[in-house]
Amino acid sequence: MKARVYVMLKDGVLDPQGEAVRHALGTLGFGGVEGVRQGKVIELDLAEGTSEEAVKEMCEKLLANTVIERYDVEIA
């Protein structure tokens, strides 16, 4: 069983990496990019029967900084 966790900064939190990517894209001639938010994807190989609630607990305790980040869980 696999789970995919998407972690992104919450709205309103400054994203200096995203801003650096936006600026670099403009330098490369991609002028239409008005904003970039950068995040991460974490793929987990889980034992069968692992609940989505267990994955959410993993996010709350380790995988995401819930003060400044939000996360979404996808179980496959």
Secondary structure as GFF3:
##gff-version 3
##sequence-region A 1 76
A	DSSP	beta_strand	2	9	.	.	.	ID=ss1
A	DSSP	alpha_helix	16	27	.	.	.	ID=ss2
A	DSSP	beta_strand	39	45	.	.	.	ID=ss3
A	DSSP	alpha_helix	52	58	.	.	.	ID=ss4
A	DSSP	pi_helix	59	63	.	.	.	ID=ss5
A	DSSP	beta_strand	69	75	.	.	.	ID=ss6
###
